[in-house]
């Protein structure tokens, strides 16, 4: 009987991509992928360390896997940051962000060995790790929408961020390799790809505009999106390529972090507020029907009520359709962790919740404006007769249909109402 392996992924889309690539390696070599809640021979946890809460959840999942009785392997940013895993005992393999495929190469040893194995986690001058998806059947991703990793690492010097330490410097993937992977995905029926990386904007093998134009020529791909983008990456040529593209979708997720110029400077972000807002306005001028979402951090050291209000205003003034709101998390070893003026945790939590509720109110106004319109929706799943997917501008839609719809179909949906954070309606035809 084939051996069983279970995966649990925390954190970003890059981790999701890498887990999928590992799952495909195991599948092609005779392993069976099972749900993390099932009994397995090997449990692999791909961890995150972007916040203290991410570390806590990573440790929680490691301990949960250890209770199941199979061998446990830990990879990713948490184990890169802390190779001892905070004293957790019983783990059979510890690897970091470097050479994640080592867990596959060592799998047979892991299933026989009793002693722990710790991989080399030195990220100095490490190269881009070749991984690929789209070559084996796996349900880690949707069968119609896939993340495609284009780079690893970050050269940024943001005062709050631990990621450069746990991911290393920027390493970009060759354009030809990206296109081959996307072609494989198209041949397997994927309709949408999302280009992602630790710092997607730092991809330097070719301009992002060239990526857009090249993917535009891949037959079968109908939708293209990017992961989080820095405002600095939104160049005139990027926007020109986006406007001319048949596949670029009118939604961008921007890494903004704050609406306060003072806080942006303390964060050591590579732009000021004026530059950030000019980029947003340029996007709207070129793509007037686009929607924007953003990452924002609340409660950075010395953040005043006025600083926080400027962040709230940013969400409303620029009609952000969604916000990933993060309470400031001091990461040991970063400049911000040692800054004076740390806010009371209860105040940070209250501000974060206020931002979330404000962003929801802004989003619901956007949703309300969609009532009575027809939207093109990529069907991502159907459960008990209710299908769901996303519009071109990345709003979730849940809908019914008199005709059978399948995952991967692009259907036209009459929008009738909205609930909470999603639209509802009824499909009336396929594109």
C-alpha atoms as one frame of an Amber mdcrd trajectory, in Angstrom:
protein
   0.000   0.000   0.000   1.196   3.545  -0.748   2.446   5.645   2.127   0.322
   8.567   3.258   1.460  12.161   3.599  -0.536  15.111   4.946   0.248  18.806
   4.558  -0.685  21.899   6.536   0.201  25.323   5.170   0.335  28.561   7.120
   0.970  32.042   5.810   1.326  33.408   2.334   0.518  32.307  -1.202   4.169
  31.432  -1.773   3.873  28.825   0.962   0.711  27.511  -0.705   2.524  27.234
  -4.024   5.475  25.440  -2.442   3.219  23.003  -0.591   1.473  22.163  -3.851
   4.804  21.588  -5.604   5.875  19.248  -2.795   2.537  17.423  -2.915   3.041
  16.808  -6.636   6.495  15.333  -5.976   5.034  12.910  -3.448   2.108  11.984
  -5.709   4.377  11.252  -8.684   6.422   8.930  -6.489   3.530   6.819  -5.266
   2.435   8.580  -2.096  -1.197   9.278  -1.251  -2.116  12.768  -0.065  -4.582
  12.723   2.846  -6.271  15.462   4.826  -4.309  16.752   7.784  -7.046  15.529
  10.119  -6.556  11.914   8.965  -4.022   9.323  10.085  -0.852   9.696   8.044
   2.643   8.252   7.876   4.151  11.702   7.504   2.863  15.152   8.424   4.518
  18.165   6.789   3.857  21.623   8.245   4.891  24.586   6.079   5.182  27.344
   8.662   4.999  31.134   8.869   6.717  33.708  11.083   5.453  37.040   9.743
   3.764  37.781  13.101   3.915  36.381  16.633   0.453  34.932  16.026   1.771
  33.116  12.937   4.495  31.533  15.067   1.950  30.526  17.692  -0.283  28.863
  15.097   2.724  27.113  13.548   3.749  25.674  16.921   0.136  24.668  17.591
  -0.078  22.684  14.343   3.270  20.999  14.990   2.082  19.796  18.392  -1.221
  18.656  16.899   0.618  16.568  14.302   2.891  15.051  16.950  -0.184  13.805
  18.816  -1.325  11.877  15.724   1.591   9.451  15.914   3.145   9.776  12.440
   6.511  11.326  11.654   6.481  15.124  11.621   8.504  17.356   9.285   8.612
  21.130   9.679   9.702  23.561   6.958   9.271  27.262   6.272   9.816  30.614
   7.927   9.152  29.657  11.570  11.769  26.902  11.491  14.117  29.197   9.541
  13.815  31.791  12.306  14.014  29.250  15.139  15.639  25.935  14.102  15.052
  24.636  17.638  11.299  25.263  17.179  11.089  26.725  20.647  12.000  23.451
  22.304   9.299  21.308  20.676  10.416  17.679  20.918   9.612  14.783  18.627
   9.970  16.468  15.222  11.760  14.183  12.755  12.850  16.793  10.212  13.523
  20.508  10.530  14.140  22.570   7.425  13.783  26.272   6.799  13.061  28.292
   3.676  16.049  26.906   1.799  15.775  23.649  -0.176  12.236  22.728   0.826
  12.305  19.752  -1.529  14.830  18.157   0.862  11.839  16.944   2.864  10.811
  14.850  -0.143  14.307  13.537  -0.783  14.618  12.496   2.869  11.081  11.082
   3.189  12.054   7.408   3.142  14.723   8.023   5.779  12.236  10.001   7.846
   9.765   7.144   7.850  12.458   4.767   9.117  14.600   7.003  11.322  14.100
   7.746  14.990  16.524  10.653  15.312  15.769  14.210  14.265  17.289  15.653
  11.091  18.048  19.349  10.852  18.709  20.782   7.396  21.191  23.572   6.676
  19.261  26.840   6.878  21.980  29.283   5.793  20.364  31.586   3.229  23.554
  33.408   2.261  23.879  33.488  -1.524  21.309  30.735  -1.999  19.811  30.383
  -5.471  16.195  30.146  -6.613  14.850  26.701  -5.717  13.336  25.018  -8.755
   9.811  23.805  -8.048   6.881  23.234 -10.361   3.180  22.500 -10.364   0.719
  21.342 -12.991   2.275  17.929 -13.621   0.316  15.688 -11.221  -3.298  15.486
 -10.064  -3.668  17.295  -6.743  -6.464  19.180  -5.033  -4.257  21.416  -2.902
  -5.251  24.253  -5.234  -8.531  24.825  -6.990  -8.638  23.038 -10.323  -9.307
  26.328 -12.123  -7.190  28.917 -10.289  -3.492  28.528  -9.438  -0.791  30.551
  -7.764   2.458  30.671  -9.721   5.622  31.628  -7.857   7.869  34.010  -9.794
  10.465  34.994  -7.187  11.699  34.374  -3.662  13.226  36.629  -1.038  13.212
  40.353  -0.351  15.907  43.042  -0.386  13.720  45.494   1.526  14.753  47.186
   4.751  11.337  47.820   6.305  11.836  48.400  10.011   9.081  46.020  11.143
   9.683  43.053   8.835  11.448  39.761   9.594  10.891  38.324   6.110  14.305
  39.224   4.588  15.918  37.291   7.445  13.814  34.154   6.960  13.611  34.204
   3.142  16.926  35.700   2.057  17.647  38.073  -0.785  15.646  38.281  -4.025
  16.034  35.383  -6.460  13.896  35.562  -9.600  12.618  32.708 -11.722  13.406
  32.674 -15.453  10.552  33.951 -17.599  10.689  30.860 -19.825  10.185  28.593
 -16.811   7.186  30.610 -15.634   5.577  30.428 -19.077   6.133  26.663 -19.344
   4.421  26.160 -15.998   1.490  28.358 -16.964   1.166  26.451 -20.248   1.018
  23.168 -18.311  -1.667  24.617 -16.067  -3.681  25.788 -19.092  -3.465  22.303
 -20.593  -4.854  20.882 -17.347  -7.839  23.242 -17.559  -6.773  26.082 -15.283
  -8.346  29.379 -16.347  -6.726  31.818 -13.907  -3.180  32.303 -12.636  -2.000
  34.553  -9.822   1.663  35.539  -9.997   3.093  35.605  -6.507   6.333  35.899
  -4.596   7.725  37.021  -1.265   8.096  40.474  -2.875   6.339  40.074  -6.218
   7.293  43.594  -7.258  10.990  42.712  -6.888  10.898  40.234  -9.785  13.898
  41.280 -11.873  14.357  38.659 -14.572  12.157  40.801 -16.825   9.823  43.798
 -16.369   6.412  42.890 -14.962   4.913  44.424 -18.101   6.767  41.804 -20.164
   5.269  39.080 -17.991   1.787  40.410 -18.685   2.367  40.503 -22.444   3.895
  37.012 -22.507   1.085  35.413 -20.490  -1.433  37.165 -22.722  -0.261  34.827
 -25.484  -0.820  31.588 -23.523  -3.885  29.883 -24.968  -6.374  28.669 -22.381
  -5.537  31.194 -19.690  -8.412  33.633 -19.325  -7.459  35.575 -16.216  -4.218
  36.977 -14.799  -3.701  38.550 -11.405  -0.716  39.533  -9.287  -0.112  38.973
  -5.612   0.658  41.963  -3.424   2.348  44.783  -5.366   4.331  47.752  -4.125
   3.046  51.103  -5.430   6.541  51.639  -6.903   6.018  48.743  -9.314   3.028
  50.428 -10.972   4.891  52.015 -13.865   3.420  53.568 -16.995   4.473  50.522
 -19.009   2.917  48.169 -16.460  -0.396  50.009 -16.809  -0.098  50.122 -20.596
   0.400  46.341 -20.679  -2.539  45.888 -18.291  -4.882  48.009 -20.418  -3.896
  46.227 -23.641  -4.053  42.718 -22.163  -6.949  40.350 -22.804  -6.282  38.492
 -19.511  -5.225  41.117 -16.950  -8.043  41.469 -14.434  -9.101  44.912 -13.140
  -8.062  44.336  -9.550  -4.759  44.966  -7.779  -3.702  44.260  -4.217  -1.263
  46.898  -2.980   1.141  46.784  -0.065   0.372  50.217   1.416   0.802  49.629
   5.200  -0.254  53.102   6.423  -1.961  56.295   5.350   0.374  58.431   7.462
   3.495  59.890   5.904   5.204  59.961   9.326   4.511  56.275   9.961   5.554
  55.292   6.436   8.901  56.962   7.097   9.325  55.132  10.422   8.440  51.890
   8.677  11.141  52.641   6.076   8.714  52.011   3.244  10.251  52.813  -0.194
   7.718  55.575  -0.949   6.004  58.467   0.773   2.303  59.209   0.981   2.286
  61.585  -1.978   3.957  59.000  -4.225   1.613  56.279  -2.993  -1.524  58.311
  -3.638  -0.310  59.446  -7.060   0.123  55.790  -8.061  -3.379  54.922  -6.869
  -4.851  57.863  -8.774  -2.910  56.858 -11.894  -4.355  53.333 -11.686  -7.890
  54.704 -11.478  -7.292  57.118 -14.349  -6.099  54.322 -16.650  -8.379  51.555
 -15.315 -11.449  53.488 -14.099 -13.443  50.358 -13.288 -10.671  48.643 -11.348
 -10.900  47.801  -7.667  -7.982  48.007  -5.261  -7.340  46.191  -2.002  -4.490
  46.658   0.439  -2.346  45.456   3.326  -2.400  47.854   6.276  -0.642  47.739
   9.659  -2.264  49.280  12.725  -0.602  50.316  15.974   2.948  50.894  14.779
   5.086  52.449  17.548   4.174  56.115  18.216   1.091  55.905  15.956  -1.231
  58.715  17.054  -4.969  59.008  16.623  -4.304  61.356  13.716  -1.947  58.840
  12.066  -4.582  56.153  12.470  -7.325  58.436  11.113  -5.237  59.019   7.985
  -5.186  55.258   7.433  -8.959  55.113   7.852  -9.294  58.003   5.389  -7.073
  56.199   2.880  -9.514  53.263   2.812 -12.545  55.478   2.279 -11.037  58.105
  -0.015  -9.716  55.485  -2.432 -12.631  53.046  -2.123 -10.531  50.033  -1.178
 -12.594  46.919  -1.784 -10.819  44.836   0.826  -8.225  45.343   3.540  -5.854
  42.868   5.138  -5.591  44.588   8.525  -2.675  43.573  10.732  -2.039  44.713
  14.304   1.629  45.626  14.715   3.616  42.577  15.820   7.120  43.285  17.167
   9.528  40.808  15.606  12.724  40.287  17.616  15.744  41.390  15.615  13.917
  44.122  13.702  14.397  47.853  14.214  10.742  48.427  15.091  10.840  45.880
  17.915  13.247  48.154  19.801  11.437  51.423  19.041  10.112  53.553  21.867
   6.457  54.524  21.909   4.942  51.037  21.818   1.138  51.290  22.052  -0.937
  49.435  24.603  -1.944  46.052  23.075  -5.606  46.684  23.902  -5.485  49.969
  21.986  -3.826  48.278  19.013  -6.500  45.586  19.020  -9.271  48.197  19.204
  -7.814  50.174  16.295  -7.427  47.042  14.222 -11.049  46.120  14.790 -12.137
  49.669  13.937 -10.183  49.478  10.666 -11.758  46.129   9.816 -15.273  47.466
  10.423 -14.575  50.663   8.482 -13.196  48.663   5.562 -16.270  46.426   5.646
 -18.565  49.462   5.435 -16.597  50.746   2.426 -16.770  47.320   0.797 -20.508
  47.052   1.307 -21.003  50.341  -0.544 -19.038  48.845  -3.435 -21.128  45.677
  -3.289 -24.349  47.691  -3.257 -23.299  49.457  -6.454 -23.085  46.067  -8.193
 -26.772  45.240  -7.634 -28.588  45.083 -10.968 -25.412  44.555 -12.976 -24.257
  41.484 -14.885 -20.891  40.100 -13.817 -18.543  37.540 -15.350 -17.737  34.972
 -12.673 -15.192  32.156 -12.740 -16.851  29.164 -11.064 -14.493  27.903  -8.354
 -16.752  25.445  -6.535 -20.347  24.274  -6.171 -21.794  22.951  -2.904 -25.393
  21.761  -2.584 -26.530  23.653  -5.657 -24.862  26.943  -4.741 -21.870  27.931
  -6.837 -19.257  30.504  -5.945 -16.416  32.335  -7.607 -15.032  35.789  -8.246
 -15.821  38.627 -10.600 -13.180  40.149 -12.837 -12.583  42.820 -10.169 -12.261
  40.112  -7.502 -15.527  40.303  -5.612 -16.875  36.998  -4.344 -20.230  35.906
  -5.794 -22.488  33.085  -4.629 -25.188  32.160  -7.092 -27.675  29.617  -8.324
 -28.193  28.429 -11.881 -30.931  26.631 -13.758 -28.277  25.048 -15.960 -25.430
  22.834 -14.809 -22.229  24.755 -14.206 -18.831  23.233 -13.580 -15.640  24.386
 -11.950 -13.700  26.423 -14.474 -16.733  27.762 -16.317 -16.981  31.521 -16.741
 -20.638  32.429 -16.370 -22.720  35.596 -16.518 -24.487  36.322 -13.235 -27.280
  38.820 -12.594 -26.430  40.407  -9.234 -29.511  40.629  -7.020 -28.140  41.512
  -3.564 -25.228  41.225  -1.197 -24.662  39.666   2.203 -21.776  40.518   4.514
 -18.794  40.498   2.126 -20.143  38.758  -0.970 -22.608  39.271  -3.799 -25.529
  36.976  -4.593 -27.363  36.359  -7.842 -28.365  33.938 -10.553 -26.408  32.736
 -13.577 -28.084  33.114 -16.946 -25.472  31.889 -19.373 -21.854  31.033 -20.074
 -19.325  33.315 -21.662
